Amino acid sequence: MEFNTEITNYILNNINPEDLLLQEISRETNAKIMRPRMISGYIQGKLLEMISFMISPKYILEIGTYTGYSALCLAKGLQKNGKIITIEINDELQNFTQSFFNKSENKHKIEFLIGDALEIVPKLEPLFDLIFIDGDKTNYIKYYEQCLLKLRVGGFIIADNTLWSGKVIDETIKSNDYQTKAIIEFNTHIKNDKRIDKIILPIRDGISIFRKL
Ligand SMILES: C[S@@+](CC[C@H](N)C(=O)[O-])C[C@H]1O[C@@H](n2cnc3c(N)ncnc32)[C@H](O)[C@@H]1O
């Protein structure tokens, strides 16, 4: 499902280069952090940045900060007085990730919360214009249901990994792997939800976009 290397290189050769801070996050994440494959990476990060600029949100919410790559991409499109709240459950990432936020020109727009998004999101105040769901796959339906309540009408939710490397259509995997099952259940939940419009983009690991009606 993911792009082959040649196409990826072609894309990278035909867009602006990744900025230095994002390069540093990728490099340091790959060198020092477990499961570096979880990072958004440049093509997906640029897509998030573009979407954020298109919407020009005042408030963004992110579930699953990891090392901050996607939060920094999303923050670029915020309004001047806008804010992104990004939530990460793994407190071992706190200092590492905060160090990159501190280097960003958008650091004053980033509120980085450590804790379980499922406990934090219901307590959040603003109605968000854009929400990025990128936490553990088994909780996607719960995140989505909580997030939809916190999204303004006309606002957008982006959910990552919704094609799960193509495993969602692989008969041998889909009945055995609990994460694949969770993603399939999530996609069915979304399909049947009349409160939103929806698209799944076959980019990277599958990116879904929902608009609240
Ligand atoms: C795929 S990574 C996020 C990658 C990041 N958004 C990026 O694009 O670079 C998923 C992250 O979600 C975090 N996570 C998992 N369950 C969570 C929860 N309930 N609340 C907050 N964060 C959670 C994990 O610890 C992990 O760091």
The ligand as a Tripos MOL2 file, in Angstrom:
@<TRIPOS>MOLECULE
LIG
   27    29     1     0     0
SMALL
NO_CHARGES

@<TRIPOS>ATOM
      1 C1          1.8480    6.7230   15.6380 C.3       1 LIG1
      2 S1          2.4500    7.4900   17.0660 S.3       1 LIG1
      3 C2          2.1170    9.1920   16.7420 C.3       1 LIG1
      4 C3          3.0100    9.7730   15.6820 C.3       1 LIG1
      5 C4          2.9450   11.2680   15.5600 C.3       1 LIG1
      6 N1          1.5760   11.7570   15.4850 N.3       1 LIG1
      7 C5          3.6920   11.6730   14.3120 C.2       1 LIG1
      8 O1          3.0430   11.7310   13.2690 O.co2     1 LIG1
      9 O2          4.9030   11.8480   14.3440 O.co2     1 LIG1
     10 C6          1.2390    7.1030   18.2580 C.3       1 LIG1
     11 C7          1.4800    7.7100   19.6140 C.3       1 LIG1
     12 O3          0.2500    7.6640   20.3350 O.3       1 LIG1
     13 C8          0.5520    7.4850   21.6970 C.3       1 LIG1
     14 N2         -0.6660    7.0150   22.3750 N.ar      1 LIG1
     15 C9         -1.1880    5.7690   22.3800 C.ar      1 LIG1
     16 N3         -2.3140    5.7220   23.1200 N.ar      1 LIG1
     17 C10        -2.5260    6.9930   23.5640 C.ar      1 LIG1
     18 C11        -3.5300    7.5960   24.3900 C.ar      1 LIG1
     19 N4         -4.5460    6.8800   24.8750 N.pl3     1 LIG1
     20 N5         -3.4270    8.9110   24.6750 N.ar      1 LIG1
     21 C12        -2.3930    9.6430   24.1670 C.ar      1 LIG1
     22 N6         -1.4140    9.1220   23.3900 N.ar      1 LIG1
     23 C13        -1.4820    7.8180   23.0890 C.ar      1 LIG1
     24 C14         1.6930    6.4840   21.6600 C.3       1 LIG1
     25 O4          2.4160    6.4720   22.8870 O.3       1 LIG1
     26 C15         2.5030    6.9720   20.4600 C.3       1 LIG1
     27 O5          3.5280    7.8460   20.8540 O.3       1 LIG1
@<TRIPOS>BOND
     1     1     2 1
     2     2     3 1
     3     2    10 1
     4     3     4 1
     5     4     5 1
     6     5     6 1
     7     5     7 1
     8     7     8 2
     9     7     9 1
    10    10    11 1
    11    11    12 1
    12    11    26 1
    13    12    13 1
    14    13    14 1
    15    13    24 1
    16    14    15 ar
    17    14    23 ar
    18    15    16 ar
    19    16    17 ar
    20    17    18 ar
    21    17    23 ar
    22    18    19 1
    23    18    20 ar
    24    20    21 ar
    25    21    22 ar
    26    22    23 ar
    27    24    25 1
    28    24    26 1
    29    26    27 1
@<TRIPOS>SUBSTRUCTURE
     1 LIG1         1 GROUP 0 **** ****
